[in-house]
Amino acid sequence: MSHQDQGSVDAADSHANDLFKAFKCLVPAKCLKQIQFREDCTWTPLRLAFAGLLWSWSDYRNLGDRFQHVRKIIKHQFGKQCEPATSYQAFIKLLRKWTPKFVECLTQAFRQKMIATLSAAWEIAGYVVFAGDGSRFGLPRTRRNEEHYSPKSKLSRAAQKRRRARRKKKQKANPREQQANVPQIWVTVLWHVASGLQWAWQTGPADSSERAHLQAMLSTLPANALLTLDAGFVGFGLWQQIFAAKLHMVVRVGGNVKLLRELGYVREHDGVVYLWPDKAAAAQQPPLVLRLIVAHDGRQPVYLVTDLNKTELSNRQAIEIYGRRWGIELFFRHCKQTFERTKLRSHSPDNALVELEWSMLGMWAMGIHSHARLIADGVEPQKISFVGVLRAFREPMREFHFRPPRCERLAARLDVALIDDYIRRDKTSRDYPRKKQTTAAGPPIILNATAQQRRNARQVKEQQQIRLSA
């Protein structure tokens, strides 16, 4: 007999209790002590945090339906005496107020859990490696969403007026060429490469700077961390801040970077290059000493720079670390396609941010719980299927009030959430219509330092030595 035919059971034997135990493993009660609700509130911080994660995991398309589903689970798990309010508006209003505090508390708890349980998948080549990248998430085209999250024009009012006139004239000739003012939230993520889990994120309007987001997240990184970044994360100021935070990096560089050779600031050897823009040199700032590594991805050369020498990080290790940066692209694909967050469903900007924040927390919570179990059993993180993990959480939610057999418990479902060994066919040669046409980064501009630049470098080095001796 299927367990669906056995009728409802006590909460202690049900799928709902399995989900709550998984939540309790991740969120100790002490981490929410600083959050206090009114005495007459039907929610407690612990139940609201549990409800927020369930709300993000639910597969109902409508946000209100997700809440009603979650409310039934909460009522079943904690009893009728703890029945929360029936209004979705009251629920989302409470989340709007407390989500920043919940994000602060839960991120601390999740990071501590990662450090405690993922020691087998923590470092690569002796470094805690993080990848950084950004992506946009769509929103409904409401007026308030457009005001908060659409790109802001950097043109003058007169230039904007001329551009609107040109667009109107062009749209009259061809209405199909009308450009939509699409609101989107830009999310920049720091992703832990060894485990395949996120570590931190920053949000902003569609025209946000992912480099500014990265700078804001540097303080969250542990000691001895190494950042692997794509060609968009370049710049003297950004790299200077990374080194000031005592972090390391492996970054791809392209034609938007100008490097110097034979500057004489350090002992010259093969591979040494410098980043020293004219503005930094004029301000008497020391150049950034880097090592250039040239790899090949099968189609074109790839140029990497790092601050570590060959004894600290070999060329092969640097190339492997940058190659594994591709996992963050898969993370965004899972978030948008598998987790169905390509376009959020909230019609107000505040609710959209709440929806996105809890979606990120929900993905992170599922990942930590599944990875801690499977990695301890010797499974490589790359073999864990996000589709399988998501299904392992969503199916018990649908049948929350039933007693499952052992083979259908949450733990048993997670044990088989693995990628199969089937070798997929390479589809890159197929003639698909692709919306995004990317151009190769190209080689960096590498110049030999002039005599004047070498003299300036010696002068800056002498001043640095005087400061250090003083």
PATIDREN-604655 format. One record per residue (C-alpha): residue number from 0; z, x, y. Coordinates in nm, 2 decimals. Each point is the difference from the previous one (the first is absolute). Example, Ala and Ser with C-alpha at 12.3 -4.5 7.8 and 13.67 -1.06 7.14 Angstrom:
<recs>
+-----+--------+--------+--------+
: pos :     up :   east :  north :
+-----+--------+--------+--------+
:   0 :   0.78 :   1.23 :  -0.45 :
:   1 :  -0.07 :   0.14 :   0.34 :
+-----+--------+--------+--------+
</recs>
This chain:
<recs>
+-----+--------+--------+--------+
: pos :     up :   east :  north :
+-----+--------+--------+--------+
:   0 :   0.00 :   0.00 :   0.00 :
:   1 :  -0.09 :   0.13 :   0.34 :
:   2 :   0.29 :   0.06 :   0.24 :
:   3 :  -0.15 :  -0.25 :   0.24 :
:   4 :   0.10 :  -0.27 :  -0.24 :
:   5 :   0.36 :   0.09 :  -0.01 :
:   6 :   0.08 :  -0.16 :   0.34 :
:   7 :   0.20 :   0.14 :   0.28 :
:   8 :   0.29 :   0.23 :  -0.07 :
:   9 :   0.29 :   0.16 :   0.19 :
:  10 :  -0.09 :   0.25 :   0.27 :
:  11 :   0.16 :   0.28 :  -0.20 :
:  12 :  -0.26 :  -0.03 :  -0.27 :
:  13 :  -0.31 :  -0.07 :   0.21 :
:  14 :  -0.29 :   0.18 :   0.15 :
:  15 :   0.16 :  -0.05 :   0.34 :
:  16 :   0.30 :   0.21 :  -0.11 :
:  17 :  -0.23 :   0.28 :  -0.11 :
:  18 :  -0.16 :   0.01 :   0.34 :
:  19 :   0.34 :   0.00 :   0.17 :
:  20 :   0.13 :   0.28 :  -0.21 :
:  21 :  -0.31 :   0.20 :   0.09 :
:  22 :   0.08 :  -0.07 :   0.37 :
:  23 :   0.36 :   0.11 :  -0.05 :
:  24 :  -0.11 :   0.33 :  -0.15 :
:  25 :  -0.19 :   0.07 :   0.32 :
:  26 :   0.23 :  -0.15 :   0.26 :
:  27 :   0.37 :   0.07 :  -0.03 :
:  28 :   0.22 :  -0.25 :   0.18 :
:  29 :   0.15 :   0.27 :   0.23 :
:  30 :  -0.34 :   0.08 :   0.16 :
:  31 :   0.00 :  -0.35 :   0.16 :
:  32 :   0.36 :   0.00 :   0.12 :
:  33 :  -0.11 :   0.06 :   0.36 :
:  34 :  -0.19 :  -0.33 :   0.00 :
:  35 :   0.22 :  -0.30 :   0.08 :
:  36 :  -0.12 :  -0.36 :   0.03 :
:  37 :   0.19 :  -0.29 :   0.16 :
:  38 :   0.26 :  -0.17 :  -0.21 :
:  39 :  -0.19 :  -0.33 :  -0.02 :
:  40 :  -0.32 :   0.17 :  -0.11 :
:  41 :  -0.12 :  -0.11 :  -0.34 :
:  42 :  -0.14 :   0.35 :  -0.07 :
:  43 :   0.18 :   0.32 :  -0.07 :
:  44 :  -0.16 :   0.34 :   0.07 :
:  45 :  -0.03 :   0.07 :  -0.37 :
:  46 :  -0.17 :  -0.33 :  -0.08 :
:  47 :  -0.23 :   0.02 :   0.30 :
:  48 :  -0.11 :   0.35 :  -0.10 :
:  49 :  -0.06 :  -0.12 :  -0.36 :
:  50 :  -0.19 :  -0.30 :   0.14 :
:  51 :  -0.21 :   0.22 :   0.22 :
:  52 :  -0.12 :   0.21 :  -0.29 :
:  53 :  -0.07 :  -0.30 :  -0.21 :
:  54 :  -0.19 :  -0.15 :   0.29 :
:  55 :  -0.22 :   0.31 :   0.01 :
:  56 :  -0.05 :   0.00 :  -0.38 :
:  57 :  -0.10 :  -0.37 :  -0.02 :
:  58 :  -0.36 :  -0.07 :  -0.09 :
:  59 :  -0.01 :  -0.33 :   0.20 :
:  60 :  -0.26 :   0.02 :   0.27 :
:  61 :   0.18 :  -0.21 :   0.26 :
:  62 :   0.31 :   0.17 :   0.16 :
:  63 :   0.19 :  -0.33 :   0.00 :
:  64 :  -0.07 :  -0.05 :  -0.37 :
:  65 :   0.12 :   0.35 :  -0.07 :
:  66 :   0.33 :  -0.09 :   0.17 :
:  67 :   0.04 :  -0.32 :  -0.20 :
:  68 :  -0.06 :   0.19 :  -0.32 :
:  69 :   0.26 :   0.27 :   0.10 :
:  70 :   0.25 :  -0.27 :   0.10 :
:  71 :  -0.01 :  -0.14 :  -0.35 :
:  72 :   0.07 :   0.34 :  -0.15 :
:  73 :   0.29 :   0.06 :   0.24 :
:  74 :   0.15 :  -0.34 :  -0.08 :
:  75 :  -0.04 :   0.06 :  -0.38 :
:  76 :   0.15 :   0.35 :   0.02 :
:  77 :   0.30 :  -0.06 :   0.23 :
:  78 :   0.07 :  -0.37 :  -0.07 :
:  79 :  -0.03 :  -0.32 :   0.21 :
:  80 :   0.31 :   0.09 :   0.21 :
:  81 :  -0.21 :   0.29 :   0.14 :
:  82 :  -0.31 :  -0.21 :   0.06 :
:  83 :  -0.18 :   0.14 :   0.31 :
:  84 :  -0.16 :  -0.21 :   0.27 :
:  85 :  -0.32 :  -0.18 :  -0.09 :
:  86 :  -0.19 :   0.09 :   0.32 :
:  87 :  -0.25 :   0.28 :  -0.01 :
:  88 :   0.03 :   0.03 :   0.38 :
:  89 :   0.37 :   0.07 :  -0.03 :
:  90 :  -0.07 :   0.26 :  -0.26 :
:  91 :  -0.27 :   0.18 :   0.20 :
:  92 :   0.21 :  -0.02 :   0.32 :
:  93 :   0.29 :   0.18 :  -0.18 :
:  94 :  -0.24 :   0.26 :  -0.14 :
:  95 :  -0.15 :   0.06 :   0.35 :
:  96 :   0.34 :   0.08 :   0.13 :
:  97 :   0.13 :   0.22 :  -0.28 :
:  98 :  -0.31 :   0.17 :  -0.14 :
:  99 :   0.03 :   0.32 :   0.21 :
: 100 :   0.36 :   0.04 :  -0.13 :
: 101 :  -0.10 :  -0.08 :  -0.36 :
: 102 :  -0.29 :   0.25 :   0.02 :
: 103 :   0.24 :   0.27 :   0.12 :
: 104 :   0.26 :  -0.07 :  -0.27 :
: 105 :  -0.25 :  -0.05 :  -0.29 :
: 106 :  -0.21 :   0.31 :   0.08 :
: 107 :   0.32 :   0.21 :  -0.01 :
: 108 :   0.10 :  -0.15 :  -0.34 :
: 109 :  -0.35 :   0.03 :  -0.14 :
: 110 :  -0.03 :   0.37 :   0.10 :
: 111 :   0.33 :   0.08 :  -0.15 :
: 112 :  -0.11 :  -0.18 :  -0.32 :
: 113 :  -0.32 :   0.21 :  -0.01 :
: 114 :   0.19 :   0.32 :   0.04 :
: 115 :   0.25 :  -0.09 :  -0.27 :
: 116 :  -0.25 :  -0.13 :  -0.26 :
: 117 :  -0.33 :   0.17 :   0.05 :
: 118 :   0.10 :   0.36 :  -0.04 :
: 119 :  -0.27 :   0.05 :  -0.27 :
: 120 :  -0.27 :  -0.11 :   0.25 :
: 121 :   0.14 :   0.14 :   0.33 :
: 122 :  -0.17 :   0.33 :   0.08 :
: 123 :  -0.34 :   0.16 :  -0.03 :
: 124 :  -0.03 :   0.38 :   0.00 :
: 125 :   0.37 :   0.01 :   0.12 :
: 126 :  -0.06 :  -0.23 :   0.30 :
: 127 :   0.08 :  -0.37 :   0.07 :
: 128 :  -0.36 :  -0.10 :   0.09 :
: 129 :  -0.08 :  -0.30 :   0.22 :
: 130 :  -0.34 :  -0.14 :   0.10 :
: 131 :  -0.06 :  -0.19 :   0.32 :
: 132 :  -0.27 :  -0.25 :   0.08 :
: 133 :  -0.05 :  -0.33 :   0.18 :
: 134 :  -0.18 :  -0.33 :  -0.05 :
: 135 :  -0.04 :  -0.33 :   0.17 :
: 136 :   0.11 :  -0.34 :  -0.13 :
: 137 :  -0.17 :  -0.31 :   0.13 :
: 138 :   0.17 :  -0.30 :   0.16 :
: 139 :  -0.10 :  -0.36 :   0.08 :
: 140 :  -0.19 :  -0.03 :   0.33 :
: 141 :   0.27 :  -0.18 :   0.20 :
: 142 :   0.03 :   0.06 :   0.37 :
: 143 :   0.34 :   0.17 :  -0.03 :
: 144 :  -0.11 :   0.22 :  -0.28 :
: 145 :  -0.30 :   0.11 :   0.21 :
: 146 :   0.23 :   0.07 :   0.30 :
: 147 :   0.24 :   0.22 :  -0.21 :
: 148 :  -0.23 :   0.18 :  -0.25 :
: 149 :  -0.36 :   0.01 :   0.12 :
: 150 :  -0.12 :   0.33 :   0.14 :
: 151 :   0.07 :   0.04 :   0.37 :
: 152 :  -0.29 :   0.10 :   0.22 :
: 153 :   0.04 :   0.34 :   0.18 :
: 154 :  -0.27 :  -0.08 :   0.25 :
: 155 :   0.06 :  -0.09 :   0.37 :
: 156 :  -0.02 :  -0.37 :   0.10 :
: 157 :  -0.34 :   0.05 :   0.15 :
: 158 :  -0.13 :   0.17 :  -0.31 :
: 159 :   0.14 :  -0.27 :  -0.22 :
: 160 :  -0.17 :  -0.26 :   0.21 :
: 161 :  -0.33 :   0.17 :  -0.03 :
: 162 :   0.04 :   0.03 :  -0.37 :
: 163 :   0.08 :  -0.37 :  -0.04 :
: 164 :  -0.31 :  -0.08 :   0.20 :
: 165 :  -0.22 :   0.21 :  -0.22 :
: 166 :   0.15 :  -0.16 :  -0.31 :
: 167 :  -0.06 :  -0.35 :   0.13 :
: 168 :  -0.36 :   0.09 :   0.07 :
: 169 :  -0.04 :   0.15 :  -0.34 :
: 170 :   0.16 :  -0.29 :  -0.18 :
: 171 :  -0.23 :  -0.25 :   0.17 :
: 172 :  -0.30 :   0.20 :  -0.14 :
: 173 :   0.16 :   0.03 :  -0.34 :
: 174 :   0.32 :  -0.20 :  -0.07 :
: 175 :   0.05 :   0.17 :  -0.34 :
: 176 :   0.08 :   0.33 :   0.19 :
: 177 :   0.32 :  -0.15 :   0.15 :
: 178 :   0.29 :   0.23 :  -0.05 :
: 179 :   0.33 :  -0.15 :  -0.11 :
: 180 :   0.33 :   0.10 :   0.15 :
: 181 :   0.17 :   0.06 :  -0.33 :
: 182 :   0.38 :   0.04 :  -0.01 :
: 183 :   0.13 :   0.26 :  -0.25 :
: 184 :   0.32 :   0.19 :  -0.06 :
: 185 :  -0.04 :   0.37 :  -0.05 :
: 186 :   0.23 :   0.15 :  -0.26 :
: 187 :   0.06 :   0.38 :  -0.05 :
: 188 :   0.17 :   0.09 :  -0.32 :
: 189 :   0.17 :   0.31 :  -0.13 :
: 190 :  -0.06 :   0.00 :  -0.37 :
: 191 :   0.19 :   0.21 :  -0.26 :
: 192 :  -0.27 :   0.17 :  -0.20 :
: 193 :   0.18 :   0.10 :  -0.32 :
: 194 :   0.13 :  -0.35 :  -0.07 :
: 195 :  -0.26 :  -0.21 :   0.17 :
: 196 :   0.24 :  -0.20 :   0.21 :
: 197 :   0.03 :  -0.05 :   0.38 :
: 198 :   0.27 :   0.17 :   0.20 :
: 199 :  -0.03 :  -0.14 :   0.35 :
: 200 :  -0.25 :  -0.19 :   0.22 :
: 201 :  -0.06 :  -0.09 :   0.36 :
: 202 :  -0.18 :  -0.30 :   0.14 :
: 203 :  -0.19 :  -0.08 :   0.32 :
: 204 :  -0.31 :  -0.17 :   0.15 :
: 205 :  -0.35 :   0.06 :  -0.13 :
: 206 :  -0.06 :   0.29 :   0.24 :
: 207 :   0.33 :   0.19 :  -0.08 :
: 208 :   0.00 :   0.37 :  -0.04 :
: 209 :   0.07 :   0.11 :  -0.36 :
: 210 :   0.09 :   0.34 :   0.12 :
: 211 :   0.27 :  -0.14 :   0.23 :
: 212 :   0.12 :  -0.21 :  -0.30 :
: 213 :   0.02 :   0.31 :  -0.21 :
: 214 :   0.20 :   0.19 :   0.27 :
: 215 :   0.25 :  -0.29 :   0.01 :
: 216 :   0.05 :   0.03 :  -0.38 :
: 217 :   0.05 :   0.38 :  -0.03 :
: 218 :   0.38 :  -0.04 :   0.04 :
: 219 :   0.02 :  -0.21 :  -0.32 :
: 220 :  -0.14 :   0.28 :  -0.22 :
: 221 :   0.24 :   0.21 :  -0.22 :
: 222 :   0.03 :   0.38 :   0.02 :
: 223 :  -0.28 :   0.21 :  -0.14 :
: 224 :  -0.25 :  -0.28 :   0.03 :
: 225 :  -0.37 :   0.06 :   0.02 :
: 226 :  -0.25 :  -0.23 :   0.16 :
: 227 :  -0.36 :  -0.03 :  -0.13 :
: 228 :  -0.22 :  -0.17 :   0.25 :
: 229 :  -0.36 :  -0.08 :   0.06 :
: 230 :  -0.23 :   0.12 :   0.29 :
: 231 :   0.13 :  -0.28 :   0.23 :
: 232 :   0.35 :   0.17 :   0.03 :
: 233 :  -0.09 :   0.31 :   0.20 :
: 234 :   0.11 :   0.13 :   0.34 :
: 235 :   0.21 :   0.28 :   0.14 :
: 236 :   0.28 :  -0.24 :   0.11 :
: 237 :   0.03 :  -0.18 :  -0.33 :
: 238 :   0.00 :   0.32 :  -0.21 :
: 239 :   0.25 :   0.17 :   0.24 :
: 240 :   0.24 :  -0.29 :  -0.05 :
: 241 :  -0.04 :   0.02 :  -0.38 :
: 242 :   0.09 :   0.36 :   0.00 :
: 243 :   0.29 :  -0.06 :   0.25 :
: 244 :   0.14 :  -0.24 :  -0.26 :
: 245 :  -0.01 :   0.28 :  -0.26 :
: 246 :  -0.26 :  -0.18 :  -0.20 :
: 247 :  -0.32 :   0.14 :  -0.17 :
: 248 :  -0.35 :  -0.14 :  -0.02 :
: 249 :  -0.33 :   0.01 :  -0.17 :
: 250 :  -0.26 :  -0.16 :   0.23 :
: 251 :  -0.37 :  -0.04 :  -0.03 :
: 252 :  -0.19 :   0.11 :   0.31 :
: 253 :  -0.35 :  -0.08 :   0.12 :
: 254 :  -0.23 :   0.05 :   0.30 :
: 255 :   0.27 :  -0.15 :   0.24 :
: 256 :   0.21 :   0.32 :  -0.04 :
: 257 :  -0.07 :   0.34 :   0.16 :
: 258 :   0.17 :   0.29 :  -0.17 :
: 259 :   0.02 :   0.37 :   0.10 :
: 260 :  -0.02 :   0.31 :  -0.21 :
: 261 :   0.12 :   0.36 :   0.07 :
: 262 :   0.24 :  -0.11 :   0.27 :
: 263 :   0.24 :   0.28 :  -0.09 :
: 264 :   0.32 :  -0.22 :   0.03 :
: 265 :   0.10 :   0.09 :  -0.36 :
: 266 :  -0.12 :   0.25 :  -0.25 :
: 267 :  -0.36 :  -0.09 :  -0.08 :
: 268 :  -0.11 :  -0.07 :  -0.35 :
: 269 :  -0.25 :  -0.22 :  -0.18 :
: 270 :   0.03 :  -0.36 :   0.08 :
: 271 :   0.22 :   0.02 :   0.32 :
: 272 :  -0.11 :  -0.22 :   0.28 :
: 273 :   0.17 :  -0.13 :   0.32 :
: 274 :   0.01 :  -0.33 :   0.18 :
: 275 :   0.04 :   0.09 :   0.37 :
: 276 :  -0.17 :  -0.24 :   0.24 :
: 277 :  -0.06 :   0.12 :   0.36 :
: 278 :   0.26 :  -0.24 :   0.13 :
: 279 :   0.27 :   0.14 :  -0.23 :
: 280 :  -0.10 :   0.36 :   0.08 :
: 281 :   0.02 :  -0.07 :   0.38 :
: 282 :   0.35 :  -0.15 :  -0.05 :
: 283 :   0.11 :   0.33 :  -0.18 :
: 284 :   0.06 :  -0.19 :  -0.33 :
: 285 :  -0.03 :   0.21 :  -0.31 :
: 286 :  -0.30 :  -0.06 :  -0.23 :
: 287 :   0.04 :  -0.18 :  -0.33 :
: 288 :  -0.06 :   0.24 :  -0.29 :
: 289 :  -0.18 :  -0.16 :  -0.29 :
: 290 :  -0.18 :   0.09 :  -0.33 :
: 291 :  -0.35 :  -0.13 :  -0.05 :
: 292 :  -0.09 :  -0.12 :  -0.36 :
: 293 :  -0.36 :  -0.10 :  -0.09 :
: 294 :  -0.03 :  -0.22 :  -0.31 :
: 295 :  -0.29 :  -0.21 :  -0.13 :
: 296 :   0.02 :  -0.36 :  -0.11 :
: 297 :  -0.33 :   0.00 :  -0.19 :
: 298 :  -0.21 :  -0.12 :   0.29 :
: 299 :   0.10 :   0.21 :   0.30 :
: 300 :   0.25 :   0.27 :   0.10 :
: 301 :   0.35 :  -0.12 :   0.11 :
: 302 :   0.19 :   0.21 :   0.26 :
: 303 :   0.38 :  -0.01 :  -0.02 :
: 304 :   0.26 :   0.18 :   0.21 :
: 305 :   0.37 :   0.06 :  -0.08 :
: 306 :   0.29 :   0.18 :   0.16 :
: 307 :   0.11 :   0.15 :  -0.34 :
: 308 :  -0.12 :   0.34 :  -0.13 :
: 309 :  -0.14 :   0.06 :  -0.34 :
: 310 :   0.33 :   0.09 :  -0.15 :
: 311 :   0.15 :  -0.33 :   0.11 :
: 312 :  -0.29 :  -0.22 :  -0.09 :
: 313 :  -0.31 :   0.13 :  -0.18 :
: 314 :  -0.35 :  -0.12 :   0.08 :
: 315 :  -0.02 :  -0.20 :  -0.33 :
: 316 :   0.33 :  -0.17 :   0.07 :
: 317 :  -0.11 :  -0.09 :   0.36 :
: 318 :  -0.33 :  -0.15 :  -0.13 :
: 319 :   0.19 :  -0.20 :  -0.27 :
: 320 :   0.25 :  -0.14 :   0.26 :
: 321 :  -0.28 :  -0.10 :   0.23 :
: 322 :  -0.19 :  -0.16 :  -0.29 :
: 323 :   0.30 :  -0.21 :  -0.09 :
: 324 :   0.00 :  -0.13 :   0.36 :
: 325 :  -0.26 :  -0.25 :  -0.12 :
: 326 :   0.28 :  -0.20 :  -0.16 :
: 327 :   0.09 :  -0.15 :   0.34 :
: 328 :  -0.35 :  -0.15 :   0.02 :
: 329 :   0.08 :  -0.17 :  -0.33 :
: 330 :   0.33 :  -0.12 :   0.13 :
: 331 :  -0.17 :  -0.18 :   0.29 :
: 332 :  -0.25 :  -0.15 :  -0.24 :
: 333 :   0.28 :  -0.13 :  -0.22 :
: 334 :   0.18 :  -0.14 :   0.31 :
: 335 :  -0.30 :  -0.18 :   0.14 :
: 336 :  -0.19 :  -0.11 :  -0.32 :
: 337 :   0.25 :  -0.02 :  -0.28 :
: 338 :   0.29 :  -0.11 :   0.21 :
: 339 :  -0.23 :  -0.22 :   0.21 :
: 340 :   0.10 :   0.13 :   0.34 :
: 341 :  -0.35 :   0.06 :   0.14 :
: 342 :   0.07 :  -0.28 :   0.25 :
: 343 :   0.35 :  -0.11 :   0.07 :
: 344 :   0.07 :  -0.38 :   0.03 :
: 345 :   0.24 :  -0.02 :   0.30 :
: 346 :  -0.13 :  -0.16 :   0.32 :
: 347 :   0.25 :   0.15 :   0.23 :
: 348 :   0.03 :   0.38 :   0.07 :
: 349 :   0.38 :   0.01 :  -0.08 :
: 350 :  -0.04 :  -0.18 :  -0.33 :
: 351 :  -0.30 :   0.22 :  -0.09 :
: 352 :   0.21 :   0.31 :   0.05 :
: 353 :   0.28 :  -0.15 :  -0.22 :
: 354 :  -0.26 :  -0.08 :  -0.27 :
: 355 :  -0.14 :   0.35 :   0.01 :
: 356 :   0.34 :   0.17 :   0.00 :
: 357 :   0.12 :  -0.20 :  -0.30 :
: 358 :  -0.33 :   0.06 :  -0.18 :
: 359 :   0.05 :   0.37 :   0.03 :
: 360 :   0.36 :  -0.02 :  -0.11 :
: 361 :  -0.10 :  -0.22 :  -0.30 :
: 362 :  -0.27 :   0.25 :  -0.12 :
: 363 :   0.25 :   0.28 :   0.04 :
: 364 :   0.28 :  -0.18 :  -0.19 :
: 365 :  -0.23 :  -0.08 :  -0.29 :
: 366 :  -0.13 :   0.36 :  -0.01 :
: 367 :   0.35 :   0.16 :   0.00 :
: 368 :   0.13 :  -0.23 :  -0.27 :
: 369 :  -0.30 :   0.05 :  -0.23 :
: 370 :  -0.04 :   0.37 :   0.07 :
: 371 :   0.37 :   0.08 :  -0.06 :
: 372 :  -0.02 :  -0.16 :  -0.34 :
: 373 :  -0.34 :   0.13 :  -0.11 :
: 374 :   0.03 :   0.36 :   0.13 :
: 375 :   0.33 :   0.03 :  -0.17 :
: 376 :  -0.19 :  -0.08 :  -0.33 :
: 377 :  -0.25 :   0.28 :   0.07 :
: 378 :  -0.28 :  -0.21 :   0.15 :
: 379 :  -0.20 :   0.18 :   0.27 :
: 380 :  -0.01 :  -0.20 :   0.33 :
: 381 :  -0.38 :   0.00 :  -0.01 :
: 382 :   0.01 :  -0.20 :  -0.32 :
: 383 :   0.21 :  -0.29 :   0.15 :
: 384 :  -0.21 :  -0.30 :   0.08 :
: 385 :   0.08 :  -0.18 :   0.32 :
: 386 :  -0.18 :  -0.31 :  -0.13 :
: 387 :   0.23 :   0.00 :  -0.31 :
: 388 :   0.31 :   0.06 :   0.21 :
: 389 :  -0.09 :  -0.29 :   0.24 :
: 390 :  -0.07 :  -0.23 :  -0.30 :
: 391 :   0.34 :   0.11 :  -0.16 :
: 392 :   0.18 :  -0.14 :   0.31 :
: 393 :  -0.21 :  -0.30 :   0.08 :
: 394 :  -0.01 :  -0.16 :  -0.35 :
: 395 :   0.38 :  -0.02 :  -0.03 :
: 396 :   0.01 :  -0.16 :   0.35 :
: 397 :  -0.22 :  -0.28 :  -0.12 :
: 398 :   0.23 :  -0.06 :  -0.30 :
: 399 :   0.33 :   0.09 :   0.17 :
: 400 :   0.21 :  -0.27 :  -0.16 :
: 401 :  -0.09 :   0.08 :  -0.37 :
: 402 :   0.17 :   0.23 :  -0.25 :
: 403 :  -0.26 :   0.27 :  -0.09 :
: 404 :  -0.02 :   0.17 :  -0.34 :
: 405 :   0.07 :   0.37 :   0.01 :
: 406 :  -0.37 :   0.08 :  -0.01 :
: 407 :  -0.06 :  -0.19 :   0.32 :
: 408 :   0.30 :   0.13 :   0.20 :
: 409 :  -0.08 :   0.18 :   0.33 :
: 410 :   0.08 :   0.34 :  -0.16 :
: 411 :  -0.23 :  -0.07 :  -0.29 :
: 412 :  -0.28 :  -0.10 :   0.23 :
: 413 :   0.04 :   0.31 :   0.21 :
: 414 :  -0.01 :   0.22 :  -0.31 :
: 415 :  -0.36 :  -0.10 :  -0.06 :
: 416 :  -0.11 :   0.01 :   0.36 :
: 417 :  -0.22 :   0.30 :  -0.07 :
: 418 :  -0.36 :   0.08 :   0.08 :
: 419 :  -0.22 :   0.00 :  -0.31 :
: 420 :  -0.19 :   0.30 :  -0.12 :
: 421 :  -0.34 :  -0.16 :   0.05 :
: 422 :  -0.23 :   0.24 :   0.20 :
: 423 :  -0.16 :  -0.20 :   0.28 :
: 424 :  -0.37 :   0.06 :   0.08 :
: 425 :  -0.07 :   0.19 :   0.32 :
: 426 :  -0.15 :  -0.26 :   0.24 :
: 427 :  -0.06 :   0.23 :   0.30 :
: 428 :  -0.37 :   0.02 :  -0.06 :
: 429 :  -0.06 :  -0.38 :   0.00 :
: 430 :  -0.19 :  -0.14 :   0.29 :
: 431 :   0.29 :  -0.21 :   0.14 :
: 432 :  -0.01 :  -0.12 :   0.36 :
: 433 :   0.30 :   0.18 :   0.15 :
: 434 :   0.14 :  -0.12 :   0.33 :
: 435 :   0.18 :   0.33 :   0.08 :
: 436 :  -0.23 :   0.29 :   0.05 :
: 437 :   0.20 :   0.32 :   0.03 :
: 438 :  -0.14 :   0.33 :   0.12 :
: 439 :   0.10 :   0.34 :  -0.14 :
: 440 :   0.27 :   0.18 :   0.19 :
: 441 :  -0.21 :   0.31 :   0.02 :
: 442 :   0.13 :   0.36 :   0.04 :
: 443 :   0.24 :   0.09 :   0.27 :
: 444 :  -0.11 :   0.21 :   0.30 :
: 445 :   0.12 :   0.35 :  -0.08 :
: 446 :  -0.04 :   0.26 :   0.28 :
: 447 :   0.10 :   0.36 :   0.04 :
: 448 :   0.27 :   0.04 :   0.27 :
: 449 :  -0.12 :   0.16 :   0.32 :
: 450 :   0.16 :   0.31 :   0.15 :
: 451 :   0.17 :  -0.21 :   0.26 :
: 452 :   0.15 :  -0.23 :  -0.26 :
: 453 :   0.13 :   0.30 :  -0.20 :
: 454 :   0.17 :   0.13 :   0.32 :
: 455 :   0.15 :  -0.34 :   0.07 :
: 456 :   0.12 :  -0.02 :  -0.36 :
: 457 :   0.17 :   0.34 :   0.02 :
: 458 :   0.17 :  -0.11 :   0.33 :
: 459 :   0.13 :  -0.32 :  -0.15 :
: 460 :   0.13 :   0.19 :  -0.31 :
: 461 :   0.19 :   0.25 :   0.22 :
: 462 :   0.15 :  -0.29 :   0.19 :
: 463 :   0.11 :  -0.17 :  -0.32 :
: 464 :   0.16 :   0.32 :  -0.12 :
: 465 :   0.19 :   0.04 :   0.33 :
: 466 :   0.13 :  -0.36 :  -0.03 :
: 467 :   0.11 :   0.05 :  -0.36 :
: 468 :   0.18 :   0.33 :   0.08 :
: 469 :   0.17 :  -0.16 :   0.30 :
+-----+--------+--------+--------+
</recs>
